[in-house]
Amino acid sequence: MLYPELYAQLEKARWNMADDIPWDTFAGDKLSDEQAQTIKMNAITEWSALPATEMFLRDNQHDSDFSAFMSIWFYEEQKHSLVLMEYLRRFRPDLCPTEEELHAVRFEFDPAPPLETLMLHFCGEVRLTQWYRCASEWHTEPVIKSIYKHLSQDEARHGGAYLKYMKKAIGNYGDEARAAFAKIGLLMASSARSGKPLHPTNLHVNEALFPNDTIQSRLPDPDWLEDWLTSKIKFDEDWEARVVGGILRNLTILFEQPLETITALNRYRKQIVTNLKEAGDGALPDAAV
């Protein structure tokens, strides 16, 4: 089981909201209304760890190890929302999210293949690591800069934990896991080509609620994410390249194959799909479709 090891590792790295955030260095003249509004939207977005955890527990009843790890992930992700709300409570109480605004992002996700969902959230952690690094550089107020730095480091650690479970899945499921990870990795690494930053918060997850079935669609400002990335923190091609590079480097390690480009990843994916077809006389597992 990975849970005991990950618990010990993340416990050592855990920051304390009361002692490790430099609240007394707040500089009000360096916080604009525009910046404060983005903090509110981000606080609500982070609250979506609640429905994501409910999804993970539902779809991973076969895996008590991973389900136990959710206790750590859920705690730390909800703390992200909480620290952003605490910032607003102290310095911009007029912008604190209401309970209704928070609850709006809690809705049921449709069941999905667990291996694909695991890879999707791994890529999400890689992306959030860079989003929050970029946000920390964009902000000018010292306290929120520090908060985003902590959040970025947490997301990087979460990505590392997901990677361990992906390695375990390959040991258990072989090419079926490789196919699922390569498929989603290709999708998430190709987001720059699609013109949309793919992340779990802006993907459709409940067919019956479409089109109001993304986290972003349920925010007070549904257009916030794209505006935040393009007009505010300016998450440009160089930053996007860090996301893609992070995904490819980690898959290179995971698959033990040199995957330096999206094209190389696609070739690898096709080979794994071929292997599965041959092994199953043409029957292809859902994870590889």
Disulfide bonds with the S-S distance in Angstrom:
none
